[in-house]
Amino acid sequence: MATTSTPITEQERTKRQEAFLEAVAHLRIEDLHVGEELECLFRRHIEGEFSDEELRGAIDELNERLFGPLPLLRNGRS
């Protein structure tokens, strides 16, 4: 996967860090946890290696690898 080459500002880095910490807090409320691989992807996003779009793509790839393809539901049926 290609990564972004445009540096991000310190303000953007802080915004991304705060969003990550908030997401982790919400997961903990539900007794869920961020796995090591997912945390690594978020850290790379925070440091500016991934754009928002690239992060979404990397998460999709991780989910596909871990859980396989998800069936699409149509009209409430699988």
Buried (B, 14 or more C-beta within 10 A) or exposed (E): EEEBEEEBEEEEBEEBBEEBEEEBEEEEEEEEEBEEEBEEBBBBBBEBBBBEEBBEBBBEEBEEEEEEEEEEEEEEEE
